[in-house]
């Protein structure tokens, strides 16, 4: 599975991100990891059983978080510190 950060240039890029990094709500939950030291935020998915975090994108603004939710059809995303 490919992980990393993406900068979107078009709607097509967003749909390809969903294909490259799939989300399975049965085994994963969406989360934003926020550093208490630097404030850096990463959006991704955490495995419910093992706790493995899969990075999807860097969150720099509320718009980035909104875009992450729209791409994956999420109502809300939990934040972990």
N, C-alpha and C positions, 0 to 999 in steps of 0.2 A: 504494500500500500504506500502510495506516494504522499508525503507530507511536506508542508512548507507554507510560505506566505505568498499571497497572490494579490496583484493589483489589477482591478477590473478595467477593461477598456470598453467593453460592450456587454449587452445582455447575454450574448453567446458565451462569453467567458464565465459568467455566473453559472450557467447550466452545465458547462464542462467541469466546473469545480464540484458540483453536486455528484457528477459521475465519477470523478477522480477520487473524491473522499466521501464515500457513502455514509449515511447515518442510519443506524438500526436502533429504534427506540426500545426494542425488546432487550437489547444487551448493552446499550449505551445511554448516557444522558448528556445534554448540551450544558456546557459550562464555560465561564470566562474566568481564566486564572489571572489574578491581579497581584502584582508584587507590592508588598507593603513598603519596600525600600525605594524602588524606582518609580512605582506607579504604572509600569508597563502592563498592558493587558493583552492576553492571547485568548482567542475564541477557539473552541474545539469540542471534542467529545471525550468523555471519560467512560471507561469500561466499568460496568456495574459490579462485576465480580473481582477483577484483578486490579482495578484502579489505574490501568494504563491510560495516559492522556495522548490523544491524537490532535496535533495542532492543525488548525485550518487557516486562520488569518489573524493578523495583528489588528487590534482595535485602537484607533487613534482618536476617534470622536464618537459621539452618540449616533451619527449617521452610519458609521461602520458597523456598530452593533445592530442597528436596524436592518442594514443590508444582510448581515449574517442570519438574522431571524427570518428575513424574507426568502433567502436562498433555500433554507432548509424547512420553511413552513412552521416556525416555532412561535409560540405565543409569548413565552418568557424564557430567560436564560439565567440560571443560578450563577452567582459570583463566588469564587473561592479565593481566599487570601493565603 
